[in-house]
Amino acid sequence: MIEIQAGSGNIYADLSLLQAEQMLIKARLADKICEIIQKRKLTQQQAASLLGIPQSKLSNMLRGQFRGISETKMLDCLAPLGRDVQILLGRARRSATHRRIAVVFA
């Protein structure tokens, strides 16, 4: 019999990968960038030119290979794609030992 466990909502944490929270943020950003590129019907070459990055780097990002790309660079990609980026800082609702970082798309 196969045992099934509920996921935490972060596959990277479930797999015990280092920097799981950052990897989830990058995955969500890459997904949004891909979604916008598809909606605008841009080729990867057109999108890469618009974003000012090599097409190969964009291709890697869109395939989930984003270890060499910072969250800042990914956020910077959203403005040329017609999106505003806002960073909201608030008081932690939990103990000081547990912090929360999230990406929310409006």
N, C-alpha and C positions, 0 to 999 in steps of 0.2 A: 504494500500500500504506500502511496506517495503522500508525504506530509506536506501540507500547504500552510505557509505562513503569510500573514498580511504584511504588506510593505509599509515602510515608514512615510512614503511619499517622495523619498529621495533614493533613487536606485543606486547612486554612487555610495551613499552611506550604508545601504543594505549590503553592498558588496565590499564594505570596509575599505574603500579607497581613500587615499590621502586627499585632503582638501575637497571633501565631498560637497560641502556647501557651495564653494566657489564653482565647482564643476556643474552643479545643478543650475546655478545662475547663468553660466556660460551657455548651457544647453538651452535654457529658456530664451536667452537673447538670440542665439543662432536660429532657433525655431522661428522667432518673430521676424528676423532679418530675411529668412528664406520665404516666409509667408508674404512679406511685402514685395520682394523681388518677383515672386510668382504672380501676385495680384497685378503688378505693374507690367507684367509680361516682358521683363527684361531678360536678356541672355546673361550668362555669367560674365562674359566679357564686358557687356554694357554696364552691368552692376559694378564690377570691379573698377572700371574706369571712373564711374560716378563716385565710388567710395575711396578712390585713391590707393587701392591695394592691388597687388598682383592677382590675376585670375586664379592661379594655383592656390594661393592662400585663402581666397574666398571659397574655392571648391572644397578645400580641406575643412574650413569652418562649417560649411553647410552639410558636410558628411559627419560632423561630430568630432572632428580631429582639431580641437581648438586649444590644446595645451600651450602652444606657443603664442597665443593671442590673448592679450589682457582684456579684462572686463571693460576697462576704459576705452580701448580701441573699439570694442564691440558697441559700446554706447555711442561712441563717435560716429559709427556707421549709420545710426538711426536718423540723424539730422538730414543728411543728404537724401535719405529715403522719405523725407517729408514728415518726420515724427519729432515732436518735442520730447526732451528728456528732463524729468524733474526728479530730484533726489530729496526725499523727505526723511528727516531725522526726528525721532521721538524718544521719549523716555521708555526705558525697558519696563515691560509689564511683569517680568519675572525676576527672579533673584539675579544678582550681579554675576553669578557663575554661568548663567545661560543667556546668550545673546541670540538675537534673531535677525537674519538678513533675508530679505525677500525681494523679488522682482514682481511688480504688479503692472499689468498693461490695462490702460483705460480704453 
